[in-house]
Amino acid sequence: MGMLTFLLYGHIQWSSATIWFLGLLFFLVHNISGASSASNYLIGLGSYDITGPAADVNMMGYASLGQIASGVHFRLRARTFIVAEPQGNRLVFVNLDACMASQIVTIKVLERLKARYGDLYTEQNVAISGIHTHAGPGGYLQYVVYIITSLGFVRQSFDVIVDGIEKSIVQAHESLRPGSIFVNKGELLDAGVNRSPSAYLNNSAAERAKYKDDVDKDMTLLKFVDDKWGSVGSFNWFATHGTSMSNTNSLISGDNKGAAARFMEDWFEQKGLTEGSDTLYFNKSEDDGVPQRVSTIVPSPNENRNELLRLASSFQPSEGKPATRILSLASRVRNALKQADRPQFVSAFCQSNCGDVSPNVLGAYCTDTGLPCDFDHSTCNGKNELCFGRGPGYPDEFESTRIIGERQFKKAVELFDKASEQLKGKVDDRHAYLNFSSLEVSLPKVGGGQEVVKTCPAAMGFSFAAGTTDGPGAFDFNQGDDKGNAFWRAVRNLIKTPSQEQVKCQLPKPILLDTGETKKPYDWAPSILPVQILRIGQLVILGVPGEFTTMAGRRLRDAVKTVLTSKGKGKFDSNVHIVIAGLTNTYSQYVTTIEEYRVQRYEGASTLYGPHTLDAYIQEFKKLAAALISGQAVEPGPQPPDLLDKQISLLPPVVVDATPFGVNFGDVKTDIPSNSTFKKGQLVTVTFWSACPRNDLMTEGTFALVEILQNQNKWAPAYDDDDFSLRFIWSRPAKLSPESFATIEWRIPAFAVSGVYRISHFGASKSLLGSISHFTGSSSAFVVA
């Protein structure tokens, strides 16, 4: 019997007033404890721009030498959440709009955090995960094989990512406040298909029968609710590749997950600005499904069309003129959305076990015949180069990106609005480094007992070079090749001939590149990999340094769940939520099941450490899970190398920018026709004399801006290069020319406000002496009716 219960109902006699008082006290105590349980964590969120060089740098993901950045589709960001017990453990999760995490990036971020916070944030409790966009600048990883096409290490790509991660974590740390976290899960049916179904079918029929689909359809979402401010963010995990944008795209883009994040953040800010009004949060037009935004900032002008044309004719293009970098930052549209007295809303769409999941949901077809590609090898008349997956917006890759992004966004909003299961319990973590080049794995034998097998030094198979239906390779490589050929073996041997032990270990993979045993000029591939478990109450995040296929991810989750829910002290309830965070902390390519590995499609050929790679992960994650519930520590393992000082860069620097005689940087080269009126859905295009975007990345600023006229004399920012409707496209008239152009395209959204607009450009030029000068220029005004 509790003390208050005893006092109220025991043998001691009390007056009615005293009993009433104690009853009131009991009520207050009960409600106070209930309120404190409602906010059992400290939560903080942060977000920062990590958009890299928008010119000259090869993009990371497709390994296509011709895919060189030349502009911005929309900006890339690092988004962070921190969860802490008020007087105990804490953890950090960072979601990058980048192809993957990088070991050297992780190392340097942790060094900065240690200098700033001591041992508060370490490799144990910090996870950095990539969304797997294939449209971000490369050159930020430290192992040779991942930076060949970027002509080596690109310091600018590396620095902006490290800086952005650190700043996003600092924002999250400084915004820590009491709050609650809610989890919700639901099916998203039309945002991914299996791009290697023949490999998936090699898994046993009994195992496949457990699942109704050959890809995972579940999205798991966290909703962060600040005690004072209410909802402040959401992070979700869903498996689909960041390959809606093709290997011919040259504009920096967060692909479908980056688009979904932009849509959801704008939706929430729109919601906050328009609550109580009849504004639709989802635009219902056929042209756009993204949230309405600008009309809540800028009132629709009342002038008629003739008056608008008269106003527009009075604003001619402005000559290019000197500017400050601050002008670009101040012109960023979302600065107008920020409310100084409340935190910004941060929404991240995180990657999961996407290894064999494509967003090109219409299937793979031959470009020459229009017929479906060969089922087993994804070829067209024996050639892989002609087999391409089609997105829902085919043939428009931007439209496919929007549609797949919007589908994830709408499902996230649904889960966000209905999230009611509160996370309660410990914040905890376990982390270890493992040498995957020679890891012993115990497996059950068919006749009973155990056998010990080993992983192998990293190697890529012949089918790696065939690429996938999202981005086919070149030459005569095919998926499903378990033999190889003599010519490419001879080429391989010029780099490194694999040992017989390595050849045997990797079977049935025929080795094309023996990356794990190649050490000149430095390591070609990682050997030491991190494995990590993060816990927030009944949510468990498995941080894996690669791309698990659908079935590989299922096996890992099931194995961990079995350990976590087994009998014993500290065990979880059966309703534990387990998510895989792919491409986390470093990158080591793919992980398939052993059955899929035997087929040797692209994913199997890219499973670096041999046929027992998945078994090794399962074994080691089970150890981490057991340590998590028992409260025991785990051995940290061998530290990965820091190869920053060994990096080689062959990317030429920007030497000088120039314009023709009599032309200023920022001058309009091709203007909008005078007295122009455009309708919603039409394209407006302006070209400026510009300079190389590598001179200044305009971090947290913009290269391009659409402005709307207010009060007949004031220009207000309406859209910038972080908007899906605006594209900044940079080009040179010739490869080595010091002259360059910036073309800005604005596809007028269906929900755009009628009024007078103009387009402006911000840039920075480099002189022969190396000094950087910022500039700006604007087009003629035009009318949107």
C-alpha positions in Angstrom: 0.0 0.0 0.0 1.4 3.4 -1.0 2.0 6.1 1.7 -0.8 8.4 0.4 -3.2 5.4 0.1 -2.4 4.4 3.7 -2.9 7.9 5.0 -6.2 8.2 3.2 -7.6 4.7 3.8 -5.7 3.3 6.9 -6.9 3.1 10.4 -5.9 6.7 11.3 -9.0 8.9 11.4 -8.8 12.3 9.6 -11.2 15.2 9.3 -13.0 15.7 6.0 -11.0 18.8 5.2 -7.7 16.9 5.8 -8.9 14.0 3.6 -10.0 16.5 0.9 -6.6 18.2 1.0 -4.7 14.9 0.8 -6.9 13.8 -2.0 -6.1 16.9 -3.9 -2.4 16.3 -3.2 -2.6 12.8 -4.5 -4.3 14.1 -7.7 -1.5 16.7 -8.2 1.3 14.2 -7.6 -0.3 11.8 -10.1 -0.7 14.5 -12.8 2.8 15.9 -12.2 4.3 12.4 -12.7 2.2 11.9 -15.8 3.4 15.2 -17.3 7.0 14.3 -16.6 6.6 10.9 -18.3 5.2 12.7 -21.3 8.5 14.4 -21.8 11.0 11.9 -20.7 13.7 13.0 -23.1 15.6 16.1 -24.1 15.3 16.5 -27.9 17.1 18.8 -30.3 17.2 19.2 -34.1 19.4 20.9 -36.5 19.9 21.4 -40.3 22.7 22.9 -42.4 23.6 23.3 -46.1 26.1 20.8 -47.4 25.7 21.7 -51.2 29.1 21.0 -52.7 30.8 22.4 -55.8 28.3 22.9 -58.6 30.8 22.8 -61.4 33.6 20.6 -62.7 33.3 17.8 -60.1 32.2 14.3 -60.9 29.1 13.2 -59.2 29.1 10.3 -56.7 27.1 7.2 -57.2 27.0 6.1 -60.9 30.8 6.2 -61.4 30.2 7.7 -64.7 33.1 9.8 -65.9 30.9 12.1 -68.0 28.5 13.0 -65.1 30.1 16.3 -64.1 28.2 18.8 -61.9 27.0 21.9 -63.7 24.4 23.5 -61.6 21.8 23.0 -58.9 18.4 21.3 -59.0 17.9 22.0 -55.3 20.3 22.2 -52.3 21.7 19.4 -50.1 21.5 19.4 -46.3 22.7 17.6 -43.2 19.8 17.1 -40.8 20.4 16.0 -37.2 18.5 14.9 -34.2 19.9 14.5 -30.6 18.0 12.6 -28.0 19.2 12.6 -24.4 18.1 11.4 -21.0 17.9 14.4 -18.7 20.8 13.1 -16.5 22.1 10.2 -18.6 22.9 8.9 -22.1 22.5 10.7 -25.3 22.8 9.9 -29.0 23.1 11.8 -32.3 21.7 10.7 -35.7 22.7 12.7 -38.8 21.0 12.3 -42.1 23.1 13.5 -45.1 21.8 14.5 -48.5 24.8 12.7 -49.9 25.4 9.4 -51.6 26.8 7.8 -48.5 28.7 8.4 -45.3 32.5 8.5 -45.5 35.0 7.2 -43.0 37.3 10.2 -43.2 34.3 12.5 -42.8 33.2 10.6 -39.7 36.7 10.7 -38.3 37.1 14.5 -38.7 33.5 15.3 -37.5 34.3 13.3 -34.3 37.6 15.2 -33.9 35.7 18.5 -34.0 33.0 17.3 -31.6 35.7 16.2 -29.2 37.4 19.6 -29.4 34.1 21.3 -28.7 32.3 19.0 -26.3 34.9 16.6 -24.8 33.7 13.1 -24.6 30.0 13.9 -24.9 29.8 12.8 -28.5 31.9 10.0 -29.7 32.0 7.2 -32.3 29.8 5.2 -29.8 26.8 7.5 -29.9 27.1 9.4 -33.2 25.7 7.9 -36.4 26.1 9.6 -39.8 23.9 8.2 -42.6 23.6 9.0 -46.3 20.3 9.1 -48.3 22.1 7.7 -51.4 21.4 10.4 -53.9 23.5 9.8 -57.0 23.4 13.6 -57.8 25.8 15.0 -55.3 29.5 16.0 -55.8 32.0 13.2 -55.2 35.6 13.2 -54.0 34.8 13.2 -50.2 35.7 9.5 -49.4 39.2 8.4 -48.6 39.5 5.0 -50.3 40.9 5.0 -53.9 38.2 3.1 -55.7 35.5 5.6 -54.6 37.4 8.7 -55.9 38.8 7.5 -59.2 36.1 9.1 -61.3 36.3 12.4 -59.3 40.0 12.6 -60.3 40.9 11.9 -56.6 40.0 13.7 -53.4 38.0 17.0 -53.7 38.8 19.1 -50.7 35.9 21.4 -51.3 33.4 18.5 -51.3 34.9 17.1 -48.1 35.0 20.4 -46.3 31.4 21.5 -46.9 30.1 18.2 -45.7 32.2 18.1 -42.5 31.3 21.8 -41.8 27.6 21.2 -42.4 27.5 18.1 -40.2 29.2 19.9 -37.4 27.0 22.9 -37.6 23.8 20.8 -37.7 24.9 18.9 -34.6 25.7 22.2 -32.8 22.3 23.5 -33.7 20.7 20.3 -32.3 22.8 20.4 -29.2 22.0 24.1 -28.5 18.3 23.5 -29.0 18.0 20.6 -26.6 14.7 20.9 -24.6 12.3 18.6 -22.9 10.1 16.8 -25.3 8.5 13.6 -26.5 9.0 11.2 -29.4 6.3 9.3 -31.1 6.7 6.4 -33.5 4.4 5.2 -36.3 4.7 2.8 -39.1 2.8 2.2 -42.3 3.0 0.7 -45.8 4.1 2.7 -48.9 3.2 0.6 -51.9 4.3 2.5 -55.0 7.8 4.0 -54.4 10.1 1.0 -55.0 10.5 -2.2 -57.0 13.1 -5.0 -57.0 15.7 -4.3 -59.7 17.3 -7.8 -59.3 14.3 -10.1 -59.0 16.2 -13.1 -60.4 18.6 -12.9 -57.5 15.8 -12.5 -55.0 14.1 -15.6 -56.4 17.2 -17.6 -55.5 16.3 -17.2 -51.8 14.3 -20.2 -50.7 10.6 -20.4 -51.5 9.9 -21.0 -47.8 11.6 -17.8 -46.8 10.0 -15.8 -49.6 6.6 -17.1 -48.6 6.9 -15.1 -45.3 6.6 -11.9 -47.2 4.0 -10.6 -49.6 6.5 -8.4 -51.5 10.0 -8.7 -52.9 10.9 -5.3 -51.4 10.1 -3.8 -48.0 7.2 -1.5 -48.1 7.2 -0.2 -44.5 8.1 3.4 -43.6 8.9 3.9 -39.9 8.6 7.5 -38.7 9.6 9.4 -35.6 7.7 12.6 -34.6 9.6 15.0 -32.3 7.4 17.1 -30.0 8.8 19.9 -28.0 7.1 20.5 -24.6 6.9 24.2 -25.4 6.7 24.5 -29.2 4.9 21.4 -30.2 6.1 19.5 -33.2 9.6 20.4 -34.3 10.6 17.6 -36.6 10.3 14.1 -38.1 12.8 11.5 -39.3 11.7 8.4 -41.2 13.3 5.3 -42.7 12.2 3.8 -46.0 14.1 1.7 -48.6 14.3 3.0 -52.1 17.4 4.0 -54.2 18.3 7.6 -54.8 18.3 7.0 -58.6 15.3 8.8 -59.9 17.8 11.2 -61.4 19.8 9.4 -64.1 23.5 9.1 -64.8 23.1 11.8 -67.5 21.9 14.4 -65.0 24.4 17.1 -64.1 22.5 19.2 -61.6 23.1 18.8 -57.8 20.0 17.2 -56.3 18.9 15.3 -53.3 16.9 13.1 -55.6 13.6 11.7 -54.3 14.4 11.6 -50.6 15.9 15.1 -50.7 12.8 16.3 -52.5 10.5 14.6 -50.0 12.4 16.4 -47.1 12.0 19.7 -48.8 8.3 19.2 -49.5 7.6 18.2 -45.9 9.6 21.0 -44.3 7.8 23.5 -46.5 4.4 21.8 -45.8 4.9 22.2 -42.0 6.0 25.8 -42.2 3.1 26.4 -44.5 0.8 24.7 -42.0 2.2 26.9 -39.2 1.6 30.1 -41.3 -1.9 29.2 -42.4 -3.5 27.3 -39.6 -7.1 28.5 -39.2 -7.3 29.4 -42.9 -8.7 27.4 -45.7 -5.4 27.0 -47.5 -4.7 23.5 -48.8 -1.6 21.9 -47.6 -1.5 19.6 -50.6 -1.8 21.3 -53.9 -4.5 19.5 -55.9 -3.4 20.6 -59.4 -2.2 18.2 -62.0 1.0 20.1 -62.4 2.4 20.1 -58.9 1.8 18.1 -55.8 4.2 20.0 -53.6 3.0 22.3 -50.8 1.8 25.8 -51.4 4.2 28.3 -49.9 4.9 31.7 -51.4 1.3 32.8 -51.4 1.3 32.8 -47.6 4.3 35.2 -47.6 3.4 37.5 -50.3 -0.1 38.8 -50.7 -1.6 38.5 -54.2 -1.6 41.9 -55.9 -5.0 43.4 -56.7 -3.9 45.2 -59.9 -5.3 44.1 -63.1 -3.2 42.7 -65.9 -2.7 46.0 -67.8 -1.5 47.6 -64.6 0.9 44.7 -63.9 2.3 45.0 -67.4 2.8 48.8 -66.9 4.6 48.1 -63.7 6.8 45.3 -65.2 7.8 47.6 -68.2 9.3 50.1 -65.7 11.9 47.5 -64.5 14.6 46.8 -67.1 17.4 44.4 -66.6 20.0 45.7 -64.1 23.6 45.7 -65.0 25.8 43.3 -63.2 27.3 45.0 -60.1 29.5 44.2 -57.2 27.7 42.6 -54.2 28.5 41.0 -50.9 28.1 37.4 -50.0 25.6 38.4 -47.3 23.2 39.6 -50.0 22.9 36.0 -51.3 22.3 34.7 -47.7 19.8 37.4 -47.0 17.9 36.6 -50.2 17.3 33.0 -49.2 13.6 32.5 -49.3 13.3 30.2 -46.2 14.8 32.9 -44.1 11.5 34.7 -44.6 9.7 31.7 -43.2 11.7 31.4 -40.0 10.0 32.5 -36.8 12.6 33.9 -34.5 10.8 32.7 -31.4 10.5 29.0 -32.3 12.8 26.2 -33.6 12.8 25.4 -37.3 11.0 22.3 -38.4 13.5 19.6 -39.5 12.3 16.6 -41.6 14.6 13.9 -42.8 13.9 10.9 -45.2 16.5 8.4 -44.3 17.8 5.4 -46.2 17.3 1.8 -45.2 18.1 -1.6 -46.8 17.8 -0.3 -50.4 20.4 -2.5 -52.0 18.0 -4.1 -54.6 15.2 -1.5 -54.5 14.7 0.9 -57.4 12.5 4.0 -57.6 12.0 3.3 -61.3 8.7 1.6 -60.7 7.6 1.1 -64.3 10.2 -1.5 -64.8 13.3 -1.9 -67.0 13.0 -1.6 -70.8 15.3 -1.6 -73.8 15.8 1.8 -75.4 16.1 0.4 -78.9 13.0 -1.9 -79.0 10.9 -0.6 -76.1 10.6 -4.2 -74.9 11.3 -5.4 -71.4 15.0 -6.2 -70.7 16.2 -9.8 -70.3 15.1 -11.0 -66.9 18.2 -12.8 -65.7 20.9 -10.4 -67.1 19.1 -7.1 -67.7 20.4 -6.9 -71.2 19.0 -6.0 -74.6 20.3 -8.3 -77.3 23.2 -9.2 -75.0 24.1 -5.5 -74.2 23.5 -4.0 -70.8 24.0 -0.4 -72.0 20.5 -0.3 -73.6 18.6 -1.5 -70.5 17.2 1.3 -68.3 14.6 1.5 -65.6 11.7 3.9 -66.0 10.4 6.1 -63.3 6.7 7.1 -62.9 7.4 10.4 -64.8 9.2 8.7 -67.7 10.8 10.1 -69.8 11.2 13.2 -67.5 13.6 12.3 -64.7 12.7 15.5 -62.8 9.1 14.5 -62.8 10.0 11.0 -61.6 12.0 12.5 -58.8 9.0 14.7 -57.8 6.5 11.8 -57.9 8.6 9.4 -55.9 9.5 12.2 -53.5 5.9 13.2 -53.1 4.8 9.7 -52.5 7.2 9.4 -49.6 6.2 12.9 -48.4 2.5 12.1 -48.3 3.0 8.8 -46.5 5.2 10.6 -44.0 2.5 13.3 -43.4 -0.1 10.6 -42.8 2.2 8.8 -40.3 3.1 12.1 -38.7 -0.4 13.2 -38.1 -1.5 9.9 -36.7 1.6 9.1 -34.6 0.5 8.2 -31.1 2.8 5.5 -29.7 5.3 7.2 -27.5 8.9 6.1 -27.1 9.7 5.4 -23.5 12.7 3.9 -21.9 16.5 4.0 -22.1 18.7 5.9 -24.5 21.7 3.6 -25.2 24.2 2.6 -27.8 26.8 -0.1 -28.8 29.5 0.3 -31.4 32.5 -1.7 -32.5 35.0 -1.7 -35.3 35.7 -5.0 -37.1 38.2 -6.2 -39.6 36.0 -7.6 -42.3 38.9 -8.8 -44.4 39.4 -11.8 -42.2 36.5 -12.1 -39.7 35.7 -15.6 -38.4 32.0 -16.6 -38.5 30.5 -19.6 -36.8 27.7 -21.2 -38.7 25.5 -24.2 -38.0 26.3 -27.3 -40.0 23.7 -29.2 -41.9 24.2 -32.4 -39.8 24.6 -30.6 -36.5 27.4 -28.7 -34.8 29.2 -25.6 -36.0 31.7 -24.8 -38.7 33.9 -21.8 -38.9 34.2 -19.8 -42.1 35.9 -16.5 -42.8 35.2 -13.3 -44.7 37.6 -12.2 -47.4 39.6 -9.1 -48.3 37.4 -6.8 -50.4 36.9 -7.6 -54.1 34.5 -6.6 -56.9 33.1 -9.1 -59.4 32.8 -8.7 -63.1 29.1 -7.9 -62.8 29.9 -4.8 -60.8 31.1 -3.2 -64.1 27.7 -4.0 -65.7 26.0 -1.5 -63.5 22.2 -1.8 -62.8 19.0 -0.9 -64.6 19.2 2.4 -62.7 22.5 3.1 -64.4 24.0 0.6 -66.8 27.7 0.1 -67.1 29.7 0.0 -70.3 31.7 -2.3 -72.6 30.7 -6.0 -72.6 29.9 -6.6 -69.0 26.7 -8.3 -68.0 24.9 -8.9 -64.7 24.9 -12.5 -63.6 28.4 -13.2 -64.8 30.0 -15.9 -62.6 32.8 -16.7 -65.1 34.5 -13.5 -66.2 36.7 -13.4 -69.3 40.4 -13.5 -70.2 40.7 -10.0 -71.6 39.5 -8.2 -68.5 41.5 -10.6 -66.3 44.6 -9.4 -68.1 43.6 -5.8 -67.6 42.9 -6.5 -63.9 46.3 -8.2 -63.5 48.0 -5.0 -64.6 46.7 -3.4 -61.4 46.8 -6.4 -59.0 46.6 -10.1 -59.5 44.5 -11.7 -56.7 46.1 -14.5 -54.7 44.7 -18.0 -55.2 43.5 -17.9 -51.6 41.5 -14.7 -52.4 40.1 -16.3 -55.6 38.9 -19.3 -53.6 37.5 -17.2 -50.8 35.4 -15.1 -53.1 33.9 -17.9 -55.1 31.6 -18.0 -57.1 32.5 -14.3 -57.7 35.0 -13.9 -60.5 37.3 -11.1 -59.3 37.5 -8.0 -61.6 39.2 -5.7 -59.0 41.0 -7.0 -56.0 40.5 -3.8 -54.1 41.1 -5.2 -50.6 44.7 -6.4 -51.5 45.6 -3.3 -53.5 47.5 -0.7 -51.4 49.1 1.6 -53.9 49.2 4.6 -53.6 47.1 3.8 -50.5 44.1 1.6 -49.6 41.7 1.0 -52.4 38.9 -0.2 -50.2 38.1 -0.4 -46.4 38.9 -3.4 -44.3 37.8 -2.1 -40.9 34.1 -1.3 -40.7 31.9 0.1 -37.9 28.7 -1.6 -36.7 26.4 0.3 -34.4 23.1 0.0 -32.5 21.3 3.0 -31.2 18.4 2.7 -28.8 15.6 5.2 -27.9 13.1 3.3 -25.8 11.4 0.7 -27.9 13.1 1.9 -31.1 16.4 0.3 -32.2 18.4 1.7 -35.1 21.0 -0.6 -36.8 23.7 1.5 -38.4 25.2 -0.5 -41.3 28.1 0.7 -43.5 26.6 -0.4 -46.8 23.6 -1.3 -48.9 21.7 -4.4 -47.6 19.4 -6.0 -50.1 15.7 -6.5 -49.1 16.2 -10.1 -47.8 19.5 -9.4 -46.3 18.0 -6.6 -44.3 15.1 -8.8 -43.2 17.4 -11.5 -41.9 19.4 -8.9 -40.0 16.4 -7.4 -38.4 14.9 -10.8 -37.4 18.2 -11.9 -35.9 18.5 -8.8 -33.8 14.9 -8.9 -32.7 15.3 -12.5 -31.6 18.1 -11.5 -29.3 16.4 -8.4 -28.0 13.2 -10.1 -27.1 14.7 -13.3 -25.7 14.2 -14.1 -22.0 16.4 -12.4 -19.5 17.0 -9.1 -17.7 16.7 -6.0 -19.9 14.9 -7.7 -22.7 12.5 -5.8 -25.0 8.8 -6.3 -25.4 7.7 -7.9 -28.7 6.6 -4.5 -30.0 10.2 -3.3 -30.5 10.7 -1.3 -33.7 13.9 -2.1 -35.5 15.1 0.0 -38.5 18.1 -0.3 -40.6 20.0 2.9 -41.3 22.0 2.2 -44.5 25.2 3.7 -45.7 26.1 4.8 -42.1 29.5 6.0 -40.8 31.4 4.7 -43.8 30.8 2.9 -47.1 31.5 -0.6 -48.1 29.1 -1.2 -51.0 26.6 -4.0 -50.9 25.5 -6.9 -48.7 23.4 -9.7 -50.2 22.2 -13.1 -48.9 24.5 -16.0 -49.8 21.8 -17.2 -52.2 21.7 -13.9 -54.0 25.5 -13.8 -53.9 25.6 -17.0 -55.9 23.7 -15.4 -58.8 26.3 -12.6 -59.1 24.1 -9.8 -60.3 25.4 -6.3 -59.6 24.6 -6.4 -55.9 26.3 -9.8 -55.4 29.3 -8.7 -57.4 29.5 -5.7 -55.1 29.3 -7.6 -51.9 33.0 -7.0 -51.1 33.9 -9.5 -48.4 32.7 -12.7 -49.9 29.8 -15.1 -49.6 29.6 -14.9 -45.8 29.5 -11.1 -45.5 25.8 -11.2 -44.3 26.5 -14.0 -41.8 29.3 -11.9 -40.4 27.1 -8.9 -39.9 24.4 -11.0 -38.3 26.9 -12.6 -35.9 28.3 -9.2 -34.8 25.0 -7.4 -34.5 23.7 -10.2 -32.3 26.7 -9.6 -30.0 25.9 -5.9 -29.9 22.2 -6.6 -29.2 23.1 -9.0 -26.4 25.5 -6.4 -24.9 22.7 -3.8 -25.2 20.2 -5.7 -23.1 22.7 -7.0 -20.6 24.4 -3.6 -20.1 27.8 -5.0 -20.9 30.4 -3.1 -22.8 31.9 -4.4 -26.1 35.4 -4.4 -27.3 36.0 -1.2 -29.4 38.0 -3.1 -32.1 40.8 -1.8 -34.4 40.6 1.8 -35.4 40.1 2.6 -39.1 42.9 4.5 -40.8 43.0 8.2 -41.3 44.2 8.6 -44.9 43.6 12.4 -45.2 47.3 13.2 -45.5 47.7 10.6 -48.3 45.0 11.9 -50.5 45.8 12.8 -54.1 43.8 15.4 -56.1 44.0 15.8 -59.9 41.1 18.2 -60.3 42.5 21.5 -61.7 41.7 24.6 -59.7 39.8 27.6 -61.0 42.4 29.8 -62.6 40.5 32.9 -63.6 37.1 34.1 -64.6 36.5 36.5 -67.5 33.8 38.3 -69.5 34.0 39.9 -72.9 35.2 43.5 -73.1 32.5 45.8 -71.9 30.5 43.1 -70.1 30.2 42.8 -66.4 29.8 39.7 -64.3 26.1 39.5 -63.6 25.0 41.2 -66.9 22.0 39.6 -68.6 23.1 37.7 -71.7 19.7 36.5 -72.8 16.8 38.3 -71.3 13.1 37.7 -71.1 11.2 39.3 -74.0 9.9 42.7 -73.1 6.2 43.0 -72.0 6.1 39.3 -71.3 3.2 37.6 -69.6 3.5 33.9 -68.5 0.9 31.5 -67.3 1.2 28.9 -64.5 3.1 25.9 -65.7 5.1 27.8 -68.4 8.9 28.0 -68.3 10.8 31.3 -67.8 14.5 31.3 -68.8 17.2 33.9 -68.3 21.0 33.6 -69.0 23.6 35.7 -67.2 27.3 36.2 -67.7 28.7 34.4 -64.8 31.8 32.8 -63.1 32.7 29.4 -61.8 30.4 28.3 -58.8 33.5 26.7 -57.2 34.6 30.2 -56.2 31.9 30.3 -53.5 29.4 27.5 -52.8 26.9 30.1 -51.5 26.4 27.9 -48.5 23.1 28.8 -46.8 22.6 31.2 -49.7 21.5 30.9 -53.3 22.9 31.3 -56.8 19.4 32.0 -58.3 16.4 33.9 -57.1 12.9 34.7 -58.3 11.6 37.9 -56.8 8.1 39.3 -56.7 7.2 43.0 -56.6 5.5 44.3 -53.5 3.9 47.7 -53.1 5.0 48.7 -56.6 8.6 49.4 -55.5 10.0 46.6 -53.3 11.4 43.2 -54.5 10.7 40.3 -52.1 12.3 36.8 -52.5 9.8 34.2 -53.7 11.8 31.2 -55.0 15.5 30.3 -54.8 17.8 27.4 -55.8 16.5 25.3 -53.0 13.0 25.2 -54.7 12.0 22.3 -56.9 10.6 24.6 -59.5 13.9 26.6 -60.0 17.0 25.3 -61.7 20.5 26.9 -61.8 22.4 25.6 -64.8 26.0 26.6 -65.3 28.1 26.2 -68.5 31.2 27.3 -70.4 31.3 28.1 -74.1 34.4 25.8 -74.4 36.1 23.4 -72.0 39.0 25.6 -71.1 37.3 29.0 -71.5 37.5 31.5 -68.6 34.0 32.7 -69.7 30.9 31.1 -68.4 27.1 31.4 -68.3 24.4 30.9 -65.7 21.0 29.9 -67.1 18.2 30.1 -64.6 15.0 28.2 -65.4 11.8 28.7 -63.5 8.8 26.4 -64.2 6.0 28.6 -62.7 4.1 26.5 -60.1 0.4 26.1 -60.4 0.0 27.8 -57.0 2.3 30.8 -57.8 0.8 34.2 -57.0 -0.1 36.4 -59.9 2.1 39.5 -60.0 5.2 41.1 -61.3 8.4 39.1 -61.1 12.1 39.2 -62.0 15.0 36.7 -61.9 18.3 37.5 -60.2 21.7 35.7 -60.1 24.4 35.8 -57.4 27.9 34.6 -58.1 31.6 35.1 -57.3 34.5 35.6 -59.8 38.2 34.9 -59.4 40.9 37.2 -60.7 44.3 36.3 -61.9 45.7 37.3 -58.6 43.3 34.9 -56.8 41.0 37.4 -55.2 37.3 36.6 -55.1 34.7 39.3 -55.9 30.9 38.7 -55.5 28.4 40.1 -58.0 24.7 40.1 -58.8 22.4 41.0 -61.7 18.7 40.9 -62.5 16.5 40.3 -65.5 13.7 42.5 -66.9 10.5 42.2 -65.0 7.6 40.1 -66.3 4.0 39.2 -65.4 2.7 36.0 -64.1 -1.1 35.9 -64.7 
